[in-house]
């Protein structure tokens, strides 16, 4: 035995021998204490559940059947089992019945149709209206004539610069 084994409790020696039998040679000493805590907590939970089952059955003492039932309920609720193979095959069959979206046959990365993606345009542009050519000519003529009366008066007949809104549909586009 190693030099520290004499002072270890019996349960700690059992945990240490289990680790050694599994090929674990290098570990921190706290690992043994963590396993012991897990072991004690599990045992207390199983025994308290077995006592509840025994009381529910109207028995005065806990017997082997109560402990088996407590362990089985612990296993059922603590560890999840994978679904049976038949269930997985049925789920795969149902999923594979749905066809994949049609891809666009073009150069580059194949993408699904635009109505199936989030990359279709969904923005609006604001384009200002340009002055009409007639209003521009009148402005140029007034500047060339040099008439002080016309150049100092504000032009009220020119259209104001109001932005023109251009939008793109957000709904599905026809194919």
N, C-alpha and C positions, 0 to 999 in steps of 0.2 A: 504494500500500500504506500501511497505517497505520504509526505510528511504532514499535510493538513487534513488527511482523511479521518484521523482519530477523533478530531473535535467536531466533525460534521454530524448532524442528526441522521437517523436512518433514512428518512425520505430524501434528503439531499444526496446521500450516497447512492440511492436508487436512481435518481435523476442523472447523477454523474456517470453511473454505469450504463444507463440507457444511451447517453450521448456517446460514450466510448464504443458501445456495440454498434452504433450507427456510423462510426468512422470519424466522429467529430473529436479532434484532439486539441485544437486551439480555440479557446473561448474565454471570455471574461468571467470572473467569478460571479458577477451579478446575474449572469444568465441562469444559473442554478436557482437563485432566489426568484427570478421572474417565472421560471417554470413551476416552482413550488406554489407561488401565488396563484397561477392559472389553475394548477391541479386542485388546490384547496377550494378555490371559488367554484370550479366545476362540480366538485364533490358536494359542496354545501348546496348548490342549486339543485342538483339531482335529488339529494336526500330530502330537501324541503318540498320539492314537487312530489316525491314519493309519499311523504307524510300527508300532503293535501289529498292525494288520490286515495290513500288509505282511510282518511277521515271521511271522505265523500262516500266511500263504499261501506262505511259503518263499522270498520274494523278497529280494534284497539291497538294493534301493532302493525308495523310496516313489514310486509313480506316481500319475497323475491319478485312476484308479479308486479307489485307497485313500483319497484325499482326499475324493472324492465320497461314498464310503461313510461316512467319519467325519462329514462335514457332515450327511448324511441321518440318521445315528443321533443326532446332537446335536439336530437339529430334532425328531425323533420323541420324544425323551425330555425336551427342554427346554420345548417349546411344546405345549400341548394343543389338539387340533383338536375342534371341536364334532361331536357325532355326526351321521350322515347324517339327512336330513329324514325318510326312511322309518322309521328307528328311532324318532325322536321321535313321529311320527304313531302308530305301533304302541303306544308307551308311553301316549300320551294316550288312545287307544281303550280300552286295558285299564283305565286308571284311571277313565274315564268310564262303564264298565260297572257299577261299584259305585254303588248308589243312595246319595244323601245321607240322613242320619238324618231321621226325620219330625219336624216342628216342631209345637209346641203352638200352636193357633190361639186366642190370648187377647189381651187388651189388654196393651199394654206391649211390651217387647222379646221377640221370639219366641225360645224356648229349645228345645233338643232334649229328649226324654223324660228323666225324672230318672235312670233307670238308665244313661243315656249321659253323665251329668255328674258332677262332683265336688262338687256343692252339696247333695246329699241329707243329711239329718241323720245324724250319726255320733257322737252324744254320749249321756251318761247323766246323769239328774238324781237328786239325793239329797234326798228329801222326808222330814222327820222325822214320826213318828206323833204324832197329837194324843192327849191324855189322853181316856179314855172319859168320857162325860157322868156316869156313875154315880160314878166316882172323884172327879170335880170337885165333885159335890154333897156327898159325904162330907167332903171337905176344907173346904168352906164351912160345913157344919153344925158341925164340930169347932171352927172358929174362932169361930162365933157363940156356942156354949155356954160357952166360956171355961173348960172343964174343964182344970185344969193337968196332969192325968195324960195326957190324950190329946194335948195340944198339944206336950208335950216328947218324947214317944216318936216315934222315926222311923217313917214309914209304909213298911212293907215290901210291902204288897199293891198299891201303885201300880206300873203298868208303867214300866219304864225307857225313856228316850227313845232308841230305836234308829232310825237312819235307814232309811227304806224306799227301796229302789232301783227306779228306773223306767228301762227301757232301750228303745231303738228299734232295729229290725232294720237291719243293715248290708247285707244281701243285696238282690238285685233285688226290687222290689215288683211284685205282679201288676197288670196294666193294667186 
